[in-house]
Amino acid sequence: MKLKKLLKESNVWDRQFGESLPTLKQCAEKYAAKQTITEKTGGEKTYRTLLKLEKCINELEKDFKRDERDMDDDRASNVKKSIGNIKQSWTAIWADFNER
């Protein structure tokens, strides 16, 4: 990391007259607050994308159930298994998103 970039990112010196320098605890809290991703802060695009993905997965499952009768058994079994894996992956991603 270049020193110039590091100095640009630092706002330690942007303070009012008489204010003390920030403590390590204050800096850590401010950093943690920036890193939190929720629906209302920096993750609204991710949130909308996850909801759209869930809708697409549900539509795919609905279409599969409608067309399952026309497929041979091996193909239907493979598609059903793949949809199950997609749903399981989506659930894990959703849980990870909600933990942040």
N, C-alpha and C positions, 0 to 999 in steps of 0.2 A: 504494500500500500504506500502510495506516495505521500510525503509529508504535506504537500499542498492540499491534497484531497482530505487528509485528516484534519487539517486546520479549517477547511471550509465547512466540514460537518460539525465542528465544535461550536456550540453557542454558549459556552461557559462565560464568555466575556460580554455577552448581550444581557446586561442587567442594569437595574436602576441604581442611582447613587445611594450608597449606604447598605445595599443588599450584600449579604455574605455569599461567599462562593458555595456552590451546591456540594452537599456531602455525597459520599459514595452510595449511601442508602437511598437518597433522593434520586440520584442518577439511575440506580438499579430499578427503582419503582417506575420511573418514567420510561425506561427501556421496556420493562415488562408490560406496561400499559400499551405501548406501541405494538408489541408483538401479539397481543390478544386479538383473535379473529372471531368476530361474532356476526350475526346477521346485520346489526346496525353499524358496526365499524367496518374496517377494510374488507370484509368477506362477503358483501352482499352479492357480488358477481358470482362468486363460488356457490353461494347459497341458491341463487336462481338457477345456475347450471345444474346443480344436484337435483333440484326439483324437476327440471326439464328432463334430465336423465331418468329419473324415477318414472315419469309419465311415459317416456318412450319404452322403458322396460315393461311396464304394465300393458301398453298397446301391443308390444311384441308377443307377450304371453297370451293375450286375448286372441291375436291373429293365429298363433300356433294352435291354441285349443280348437279354433274353428277349422283349421286345415289339417289337424292331426289325423283325422279319419282317412284322408286321401294319401297319406304317406305310408311307406312300408314300415314295419315295426322297428327295424334297426335305425333307420333315419329318424323316426319319431323319438326313439329313446335317446339318441345323441343330441338332438335339438333340445329336448326337455332337460337333459343334463347340463347343456351349455347355458340355458336360461337360468337354471338353478345356480350355476357358478357365477353368472353375472349378478344375480340378485344378492348372493352372498358377498360378493366384492363390493357392491353398492352399499350394503349394510355396514360393512367395515369402514368404508370411506365416510359414510354419514356419521358413524360413531366417532371417528377421528376428528371430523369437522366440529362436532358438538363438544368435544373435550377441550378444544382450543378456546 
